[in-house]
């Protein structure tokens, strides 16, 4: 136990399968202790065993990002372990493109936005204090992005495109009958894309507010098209079969779950990714040299005024009014 405590600790959400699982494996291989934050504890342990993660290298703590009370309980449970928090990876997401009507969280909010954005927003807001206290010299908070957030990219041009409007849905409280952040009619694919724009805006606002006073590195990444990820498990079976083939043979954008997990781990732990406010990418069509680069995010996702407004409204929706005022030393927008 003493030896384990000397390892840096990372929390990764959504590690029962896919990119999150392989990111956990890659972090363990880098000598980190991983807290696997998932809804299904038994499934997560089985998944970790299936990819060869040693049982003493991780622990599983239950987290349902679609339930804000569960997020708060997770933070309590993590703190009870006595571990410092050196890195946080917001990876989990749901995508339910075939829904006809919105699903609701226990808090009454549309479930995709709750799970992908609000749950992670609350998690980040609560765990910032833990990360501030960590003595680790290179603390990082990483939020997963996606090419579909950006209409400037080929993968983001497919309709419906994300549009947060003026955040009318959030301003109105985001409860029935409201299900979309722009206050308009429910559209499940757009709900997912909107949530990913929110993820990038959150990262950028975290950077603006907290990088200078804390030294924490805040960043996002798009690791490439992981076309066979379980994220698509709620899509048509034919899509699940053809999409990986299309990405492998037509676009060249396909990336395996294992390689994507390795890229996530690199952004969390490797020295060359210590750039706060960056959105790392390997390209929608993979570069032949395999090198990453800092990519410009979509016009909506680089709108600093919208980022600040989203931050304030999200803080109110999840019950963190203390986050509304910028901290002393926050970067000034120009």
C-alpha positions in Angstrom: 0.0 0.0 0.0 2.8 2.4 0.8 4.3 1.8 -2.6 1.0 2.4 -4.3 0.5 5.7 -2.5 3.7 7.0 -4.2 2.2 6.6 -7.6 0.4 9.5 -9.1 -3.4 9.0 -9.3 -5.7 9.7 -12.2 -9.5 9.4 -12.3 -10.9 8.4 -15.7 -14.6 8.3 -16.4 -16.2 5.7 -18.6 -13.6 3.0 -18.3 -15.8 -0.2 -18.6 -15.1 -0.3 -22.3 -13.7 1.5 -25.3 -11.3 4.4 -25.2 -11.6 4.9 -21.5 -10.6 1.3 -20.8 -7.6 1.4 -23.0 -6.6 4.8 -21.6 -6.7 3.3 -18.1 -4.4 0.5 -19.3 -2.0 2.9 -20.9 -1.9 5.0 -17.7 -1.2 1.9 -15.6 1.7 1.1 -18.0 3.1 4.6 -17.3 3.2 3.8 -13.6 0.0 5.6 -12.5 -2.8 4.4 -10.2 -6.1 4.6 -11.9 -9.5 5.2 -10.4 -12.0 3.8 -12.8 -15.3 5.8 -12.6 -18.2 3.8 -14.0 -21.8 2.8 -13.4 -21.3 -1.0 -13.5 -18.6 -2.0 -11.1 -18.5 -5.7 -12.0 -18.4 -5.0 -15.8 -15.5 -2.7 -15.2 -13.5 -5.2 -13.2 -14.1 -7.8 -15.9 -13.1 -5.4 -18.6 -9.9 -4.5 -16.8 -9.0 -8.1 -16.4 -9.7 -8.8 -20.1 -7.1 -6.3 -21.2 -4.5 -7.4 -18.6 -4.7 -4.6 -16.0 -3.3 -5.8 -12.7 -5.9 -5.7 -9.9 -3.6 -3.8 -7.6 -3.1 -1.0 -10.1 -6.6 0.4 -10.1 -9.8 0.7 -8.1 -13.4 1.1 -9.2 -15.7 3.7 -7.8 -19.3 4.0 -8.9 -20.2 7.1 -10.9 -23.4 7.8 -12.9 -22.8 11.1 -14.7 -26.5 11.2 -15.6 -27.3 11.6 -11.9 -25.9 14.7 -10.2 -26.4 13.1 -6.7 -24.2 10.2 -7.9 -21.5 12.6 -9.0 -21.4 14.2 -5.5 -21.4 10.7 -3.9 -18.5 9.7 -6.1 -16.4 12.7 -4.9 -17.1 11.7 -1.3 -16.1 8.1 -2.0 -12.9 9.1 -3.8 -11.9 11.4 -0.9 -12.5 8.6 1.5 -9.7 6.7 -0.2 -7.2 9.3 1.1 -5.5 9.5 -2.3 -4.3 12.8 -3.8 -5.8 13.7 -7.2 -3.1 14.4 -9.8 -5.1 14.1 -13.1 -8.7 13.9 -14.2 -9.9 12.6 -17.6 -13.5 13.3 -18.6 -14.0 10.6 -21.2 -17.5 9.1 -20.7 -20.3 10.0 -23.1 -23.6 8.6 -24.3 -24.9 8.8 -27.9 -28.5 7.8 -28.6 -29.2 8.8 -32.2 -32.5 6.8 -32.6 -34.5 8.4 -29.7 -37.8 10.0 -30.7 -38.4 11.7 -27.4 -35.8 12.9 -24.9 -34.9 10.9 -21.9 -34.6 12.7 -18.6 -32.2 12.5 -15.7 -33.4 12.3 -12.1 -32.8 16.0 -11.9 -35.2 16.5 -14.9 -32.5 17.5 -17.4 -32.2 15.9 -20.9 -30.0 12.9 -20.4 -27.4 13.3 -23.2 -26.5 16.8 -22.1 -26.6 15.8 -18.4 -24.2 12.8 -18.9 -21.8 14.4 -21.3 -21.7 18.0 -20.0 -23.4 18.8 -16.8 -22.2 15.6 -14.9 -18.7 16.3 -16.0 -19.0 20.0 -15.2 -20.1 19.2 -11.7 -17.3 16.6 -11.3 -14.6 19.1 -12.5 -16.0 21.8 -10.2 -15.9 19.6 -7.1 -12.6 18.0 -7.8 -10.7 21.2 -8.6 -10.1 21.6 -4.9 -8.6 18.2 -4.7 -6.3 18.9 -7.7 -5.2 22.2 -6.2 -4.1 20.4 -3.0 -2.1 17.8 -4.9 1.7 18.2 -4.6 2.3 16.6 -8.0 4.2 19.0 -10.2 2.3 18.4 -13.5 -1.4 18.1 -12.8 -3.7 17.9 -15.8 -7.4 17.9 -16.5 -8.4 16.5 -19.9 -11.8 16.5 -21.6 -12.4 14.3 -24.6 -13.5 16.1 -27.8 -14.8 14.9 -31.2 -14.5 16.0 -34.8 -18.3 16.2 -35.0 -18.3 19.4 -32.8 -16.6 21.3 -35.7 -18.4 22.1 -38.9 -15.1 23.4 -40.3 -13.9 19.8 -40.4 -15.1 17.1 -42.9 -16.4 14.9 -40.1 -18.4 17.8 -38.6 -20.2 18.9 -41.8 -22.7 16.1 -41.7 -26.1 17.5 -40.5 -27.5 18.2 -38.0 -24.7 20.6 -37.0 -24.3 21.7 -33.4 -25.8 25.1 -32.5 -26.0 26.3 -28.9 -28.0 29.4 -29.9 -27.9 31.9 -27.0 -28.2 29.1 -24.5 -31.9 29.7 -24.2 -32.6 26.2 -22.9 -30.1 26.6 -20.1 -31.4 30.1 -19.2 -35.0 28.7 -18.9 -33.8 26.0 -16.5 -33.5 23.1 -19.1 -36.4 21.1 -17.6 -39.6 19.9 -19.4 -40.7 20.8 -22.0 -37.2 22.1 -22.8 -34.7 19.5 -23.9 -32.2 21.3 -26.1 -29.6 23.9 -25.1 -30.9 26.3 -27.7 -34.5 25.8 -26.5 -35.6 24.2 -29.8 -37.2 20.8 -30.6 -35.4 17.7 -29.5 -32.9 16.2 -31.9 -30.8 13.4 -30.4 -27.8 13.6 -32.8 -27.7 17.4 -32.3 -28.0 16.9 -28.5 -24.8 14.8 -28.6 -22.9 17.3 -30.8 -24.1 20.2 -28.7 -22.8 18.5 -25.6 -19.3 18.1 -27.1 -19.2 21.8 -28.0 -20.0 22.3 -24.3 -17.1 20.1 -23.4 -14.6 22.2 -25.3 -16.0 25.4 -24.0 -15.7 24.1 -20.5 -12.1 23.2 -21.0 -11.3 26.6 -22.4 -13.1 28.3 -19.5 -11.3 26.1 -17.0 -8.1 27.2 -18.6 -9.1 30.9 -18.4 -10.2 30.8 -14.8 -7.8 28.4 -13.2 -4.6 27.8 -15.1 -2.7 30.9 -14.0 -3.7 30.7 -10.3 -3.3 26.9 -9.9 -0.8 25.8 -12.6 -3.1 23.0 -13.6 -3.0 22.1 -17.4 -6.4 22.0 -19.0 -6.7 20.5 -22.4 -8.9 18.5 -24.8 -8.2 16.0 -27.6 -9.6 14.3 -30.6 -7.7 11.0 -30.9 -9.1 10.0 -34.3 -12.2 8.2 -35.4 -12.7 5.2 -33.1 -15.4 3.8 -35.4 -16.0 0.6 -33.5 -16.3 2.1 -30.0 -19.2 1.1 -27.9 -20.3 4.7 -28.1 -22.2 3.6 -31.2 -24.0 0.7 -29.5 -27.3 2.5 -29.7 -27.1 3.0 -33.4 -28.6 0.8 -36.2 -26.8 -2.5 -36.5 -26.0 -1.9 -40.2 -24.3 1.4 -39.2 -22.3 -0.4 -36.6 -21.1 -2.8 -39.3 -20.4 -0.4 -42.1 -19.0 2.7 -40.3 -15.7 1.0 -39.3 -15.3 -0.4 -42.8 -15.9 3.1 -44.3 -13.4 4.7 -41.9 -10.8 2.1 -42.6 -11.1 1.8 -46.4 -12.5 5.2 -47.6 -11.6 8.0 -45.3 -8.5 6.6 -43.6 -9.7 8.1 -40.4 -10.0 4.8 -38.4 -8.2 4.5 -35.1 -8.3 1.5 -32.9 -9.6 1.7 -29.3 -6.2 0.8 -28.0 -4.4 3.5 -30.0 -6.9 6.1 -29.0 -6.5 5.1 -25.3 -2.7 5.5 -25.7 -3.2 9.0 -27.2 -5.4 10.0 -24.2 -2.8 8.7 -21.8 -0.1 10.7 -23.7 -2.1 13.9 -23.3 -2.5 13.2 -19.6 1.1 12.3 -18.8 3.7 13.0 -21.5 5.8 16.2 -21.2 5.1 17.4 -24.8 1.4 17.9 -24.0 1.9 20.3 -21.2 0.1 23.2 -22.9 -3.0 24.5 -21.2 -5.9 25.5 -23.3 -4.9 23.3 -26.2 -7.1 21.0 -28.3 -4.9 18.2 -29.5 -5.7 16.3 -32.7 -4.2 13.7 -34.9 -6.5 14.8 -37.8 -9.8 13.5 -39.1 -7.8 11.6 -41.7 -4.8 10.4 -39.9 -1.5 12.1 -40.7 1.0 9.7 -42.1 3.7 10.7 -39.6 1.3 9.9 -36.7 2.1 13.2 -35.1 -0.3 15.3 -33.0 -0.9 19.0 -33.4 -2.9 21.7 -31.7 -6.0 22.2 -33.8 -8.3 25.2 -34.0 -11.7 24.4 -32.5 -15.0 25.4 -34.1 -16.2 29.0 -34.1 -18.8 28.2 -31.4 -16.2 26.4 -29.3 -13.8 29.3 -29.3 -16.4 31.9 -28.4 -15.1 33.1 -25.1 -18.3 35.1 -24.2 -20.4 32.0 -24.8 -17.9 29.9 -22.7 -18.3 32.3 -19.8 -22.1 32.3 -20.1 -22.3 28.5 -20.4 -20.1 28.3 -17.3 -22.3 30.5 -15.2 -25.5 28.8 -16.3 -24.1 25.3 -15.8 -22.9 26.2 -12.3 -26.4 27.3 -11.4 -28.0 24.1 -12.9 -25.7 21.7 -11.0 -25.8 23.7 -7.8 -22.3 25.2 -7.7 -23.0 28.9 -7.3 -19.5 29.4 -5.8 -18.0 28.8 -9.2 -19.8 31.8 -10.8 -17.2 34.5 -9.8 -13.8 34.2 -11.6 -11.0 33.3 -9.1 -8.3 35.8 -8.3 -5.6 35.6 -10.9 -7.8 34.3 -13.7 -6.6 35.2 -17.2 -8.2 38.3 -18.7 -10.0 37.8 -22.0 -9.0 40.0 -24.9 
